[in-house]
């Protein structure tokens, strides 16, 4: 079977978040099963310079978009057997400093940019010598593909377009644009209605995919259930309830080639579940790197995140500040960027408690690995979390996760109250600083019980969230939609 994945970002070529990691790891894992896998994604600025193996092809084409004819070209790279990457070149749309915007503001023509990407994906799928049987679309940026495929079958004579699947990575981001953008799709005007892409008098890219795809997935089973409710459905819960039988959740996996504490080149020392001596070295090195006193007896908490309300950043600031002010012995390190008020609040917290708090504003992949390796506990109090990856990294690196029981956090962390023998972390339910405060107090109590701490840490480090395991569920899904 040949499967084509469509995505707006792909690690290591382009990345703003977990979408890039997920699609990249899934593509490699699927190819490892023997499937023929292709990926189509934009050719953003600097990618060819950074990756000379991406080669231009002679495959040029043009798409009518409104009153204009927009030209494009495919570039190609084959990084491993069974895996081919296709990059969509269109300098006017993709040769820019950012993927989606600059200085905190989206590009005004994002609708046109990702309509172009979606239409390019259909050109690729239709004209490859070995056409894909499944076209797997990721998030709103490729949400129009299923309806474009339907139009191609009904009105342009494409007898057997691929079956389409849409994966929702975060329902809060839907790709909502003025109705004038519909003219750029090449679709009939009477196809824009509330049962397709129209949502509150705007074109909604993700809704288009949710109405037309043969199957819908989310990146965790629990999130697939949460989005059926008004609290998490973001206005689309009614549509998702109608498509309940076509909706499922598959938990994201971890690329253990990249996230492996026994062979991670970013770490000052290697360690494993069987030999934790290197973790103590990593903790001491992290304390030095972040300017904190080197002290093995103090529990070190950490968070690596976009600084937003969704991620519970304000809860962390309030909780850490109140615990330290009350005299609790702990250290905390933060890495991330986001809302300016939250960035400043973390800076202020570090200035108030320089021996206990360190904040690094920005993005540093190597440091993120060293934080996971050096931390004793990892804070992830998300308001909602479709899957989450950092709790999975933390488990493997022996940083016991403290999470709110939502989305993929609920699916991937086991609290001692649920199963003491298999416990891997600490969970709490209410989204509040008081609930997080109580959970951290439990962690501080756990720190004083070395045998119990070792048991929970070992469980987490030996848990299997490999993509080899998770990709089997996608293979089964692909086979299922092809049988329909």
N, C-alpha and C positions, 0 to 999 in steps of 0.2 A: 504494500500500500504506500502511496505517496501522499504526504500531508504538507500543506503550506500554512505556515504561521505568519500572521500579519501583525506588526507591532510598530509603535512610534519610537521605541527605544530598545537598545540591545547591548547588553554588557559584553565586551569591554569597549564597544565602539561609541555608545551614547548612553547616558544615564542621568536621571534625576531621582530615581527611587527604586523600590523593589520590583516594579514592572520589568525593568531591564534585566535584573538578576534572574527573575522567574523564567522569562521567555528563553533566555540564553541557556539556563540549566536544563529546562524542559526539552529544548531542541536537541541538545547533546545526549540527553538520556534516551529520548525517542530514537535517535539515530543509532544508539548503542543496542537497541532491541532488534535492529535489522530493518526498521522502517526507513523509507526514503523520505528525508525531511528537507524542506526548503523554508527559508525565512525571508520576508520582504519588509524592508524598513527604509526610512529616508537616509540619503547621503548628506549628513550635516557637515558644517564647516570644519575643516581640519582633519576629517576622518581618513582621507587618502594619504595625507602627509604622515599621519601617525601610524597608518597601517598600509604600507606599500603593497601588501599582498592583495588588496582590493583593486581589481583591474577593470578598466572600462571595457564594455563590449560594443559591438557595432549595432546593437539593438536600440534604435531610436524610434520614437513614436510621438504623436501629438494628440492632445485631447481638447475638444471644444468645450470651453468653459465660459458661458455667457456669450459675449461678443468677441471673445479672444480664442485663439488657438494656442494652447500652452504645450511646449515641447518638453520631452523628457528622454532620459536614457538610463539603461540599467548598467550597473557595475556588478561584478561578481567575485565571490571568494569561496573556495571550498576548503574549509579548515580541517576537515576530517572525513573519513569514509561515511557515505550516506547523508552527509550534511552539506547543503549549498546555501550560501547567503546572497541575497539579491538586494542591492542598494539603489534607491530611486534618486537619480540626479535631476534636480531642477533648481538652479542657482537662485532664481528669484524667490522661491519659497523656502529653501533649506540652507542656503549659504548665509547664515546669520550667527550672531554671537550666542544666542540661546536656542533651546529646543522649542519652547513654547512662548517665551517672552523675555523681557529684560527689565531690570530695576523694579521687580515686583509687579510688573504689568504684562498681561497677555498681549501677544501680537494681535492687531486689529483684524488681520486676515486669516486667523487660524481656521476658520471654516473652510476657506478656499484651499489652504495648505493640506488639510487632511481629507478633504474631498478628492484632491489630486492623488494623494497617497492611496486612497481606497480604490479609485478607478484604475490606478497603475497596477494594483494587486490583481484586479480582475483581468487586465491585459496579460499579465504574467501567467495567471492560472489558465487562461484560455489558449495561449499560444505556445506554452512549453511542449516539447516533444512528448514528454510523459506527464500529461495533465494530472494534477492532484485530485484525489477523490474527496478530500476534506480540506476546507479552508477555515482555519481556526483563528478567530479575530479576538484581539485583546484590547479591552477598554474602549472608551467612546471614540478615540481617534480612528478606529477602524470599524465603527459601528454601522456605517452605511453599506458595508460590503454585502451583507445578506440581502438587502433590498435591491442593490445593484445586480446581484446574481439572479434574483427572481426576474427582474426586468429583462436581463439578457436571455433568459430562457423563454419568456413569454413573447417578447417583441423583437428580438434580434436573431432568433434561430439557433441559439446555443442549446442543443438538445440535452446535454448532460453536464450542466455546471456542477462544481463540487458541492457537497453538502456543507452547510455552514454551522459553526459553533461560536458562540460569544462567551468569553470569560470576563466576568466583572471583577476587577481588582479593587475598585472603590466606588460604590454607587453614588457617593456624594459628588463625583465629577462626571457630568453627563454630556458635555458638549452641546450647550444650548445657544442658538444663534437666531438672528432675525430671519423671518420667512423669505426674505429676498435671496438668501444664500441657496435656497432650493434650486434656483435656476442654474446654478453651477454644477449640479449633479447630473444633468442630462436626462433626468427622470421626468415623466409627464406631470404637469401641474396638478392633475386630479389624483395623483398618488399621494399627495400630501394631505393627510387627514388624521383624525385622532386615533385611528386604529393602525397607523403606520408610524410616522415620525413627528406628528404635530403634538405639542405639549404646551399648554398655556399660551397658545398663539405664537409659539416659536418652534423652530426646527430643533429637534432633540436627537442627536446622532445615536446616543446609546439606546434610546427608546426604539429607534428604527431597527437596531439589531435585535433587541429583545422581542419585538413583535414578529420578526421574519426568520430568525435562525431556527434550525432544526433542534438545537439543544442549547441550553444556557448553563454555565457553571459559575461558581464563585470559588475563591481560593481557600475556603475552609467549609466543612459541613455545617458548623454552627452558624456561620454568617449567612448561608443559604436559607436558614430558617429565620434569622433575625430580620432579613430584608423583606419578609412577608408582613411585617408589622409597621404601623405608622411611625414608630420611633426611629426605625432604621431604613425604611423603604424610600425615603426622600421623594415622596410623591408618586412613586412607581409601584407601590405595594399592590395596588389593585390589578395592574397588568401582570405582575409576577404571580399573584394568586391564580389568575386565569391560566397561567402557563406552569402551574405547579408540577404537573407530571413530566415536564421537559426540563425541570430545574434540579440541579444537584450541586454538591460542594465537594471539591477535592483539595485536601490540604497541600499547601506548598511543601516542597522538599528543600533540602540543603545540599549545596555543592560541597561535598566533603573533601574534594581535592583542594579547594580554596580555603575552606574552614576546617582545618585539621591541626589541632594543637601539637601533635607529634611531629609535624613537618612544616609548620608555618614559618616562612622566611622573615616575617615581620616581627617575630618574637625573639626576645633575648635568650630564651631557654625553651626547650621542648618539654612537654609533659603529656601524660595520658591518664586514663582512669586507673590503670595499674600502678603508675608511678607519678605521684603528684609533686615530687620535689621541685620540678621546674616551675610549678605554679607559684611557689613562694618567691622564686627568683624574679618571675614576671611581675609579681605584686610590688616587690621592692623597687624594681626598675621603673614601674609606672609611677609610684610615689615620687621618685626622684624627677622623672620627666615632667610631672605636673606640678612640681614645686611644693609637695606636701612632705611632712616629716616621715621618714622611713621607720615604720613601726609595724611589725608583723602581728602584734596582738590586737590591733584596732581593726574592726570589720570595715571593709572598703566597699561602698555602694557606688553604682554607676548608672548612667543613662546616655544613650547615643540616639539622637532623634532630630527630626524636624521639630522646631519649637512652635507648637500650635496648641490650641485648646483641645483638638482631637486627641493629641498624644498625652494629655494630662500634664503638660509642662508646669502650669500654675500650681497644680496639686503638689508636684515635687518640690517646688520652691517653698511653698508654705510648710510642708511637712519637714523637710530637711532643716529649714530655719528654726522651726519650733522645737524640734528634738535637740538640736545643738544648744539652743538658748536654755533649754531645760537641763543641760548638763550631761546629755547622753554622749558616750564615747563612740564616735564613728567618723569616717571620712567619706567624702562624696566627690566624684569627678563627672563632669558633663562635657559632651562633645555634640555640637549641632549648631544649626542656624535656623532662622525663621522670622517670626514676628518681632519687630524691633523692641517692643515693650518687654517681651520675654527674654530676649538677648540681654537687655540692660538689667533685668531683674536677676539673671544668673550672675552677671558681672558684679552686681551689688552684693549678692550673697557671698561670692568669693572674697570680696573686699572686707566684708564684715567678719568673716571667719577664715582668714588666710591659712591657718594651720589645719583646717578641716574640709575646706571646699576649694575645688579648682574647676574653672570653667574655660573651655576652649571653644570660641565661636568660629565656626567654619566647618569645612569638610576635609577629612584627612583619613583615607582608607587604611594606611598603616597604623595610625593611632587607634582607629576603631578596633583593629585586631588586638592591639596591646591592651586596650581597656577591657575587652572581653576576657583576655587571659589573666589580667591582674586583679580584676574585681572579685570580691567574694559574693556579692549579691547584685542583681540587675533589676532596676525599677522600670516597670512598663504599665503605668496606670491609665491606659487609653480609655477615652470615652467610648469609642468603637474601634475595632481593629479587624478588617476583613480577614487577614491571616496573621501578619506579623512575621518577621524573619529574625529580628534580634533576640527574641526569646529562644529561638531554635539554636542560634549561634551560642548564646549564653549557656544553654544546656550542655553542649559539646565542650565548652571551654571551662566548665566548672564554676560559672557564676550563677548561683541559684536565682532563678527568676521570681520576682514578686509582681504579679500581674492582676489586672482586673479581669473577672471571668466574663469575657465578651469575645465574640468572633473566634478567630483562630487561637487566641490565648486560652480560651476555654477548652479547645480541642487538644492542645499540645502540652499543657501543664497539668500535673496531677498534684492536688493538695493532700496533705496527710489526713485530713478529715474524710476525704473520699476513699483513699486507699493508702494506708500507712506503709504497707510493704513495698508499694510501687511509687511512692511519692517522689516528685521531682522539683517541687517549688511551693510557693505560697500564693493562694488566690484570695481575692476579696470581691464583693459583689457591688456595693454602692459606689457610684462615682462621686467621691468626696474626699477632701483632705483628711477628715476624721477617719474614714475607712482605711486610707493609705497609711495614716499614722499608726493605726492598730496593727496593720500588716507588718510594718517595719519593726514595731516592738516585738512581734513574733520572731522576726529574723534575728533581732538582738538576743532574744532568749535562746534561739537555736544556736547562735554563735558560741554560747556558753556550754553547749552539749556536744563535744567533739565527735563522739561516736554517732550520734543522730545526724549531725551535719555531714559527716563522711558518707553515711548511708544515702542521704538524699542527693548529695553531689554525685556519687557513683551511679545512682539510677539515671540521673540526667545525662551524664557523660556517655553512658552506654545505650541510651535510647536511640532508635533507628528512625531518622527522618530523611533518609537518602532519597534522591530523585529516582534511583533505580526501582525503589519500592513504589513511590508515588506515581511514576509514569505508567505503570501497568494499568492504573485506573483510567488514564487517558486513552491508552490503546484500546481498552474494552469499550470506551465511549465511542471512539472512532468507528470501531467495527459495528457497534450498535446502530449508529445513524446511517451507515452505509447499507445496512440490511433493510432499512425502512422503505 
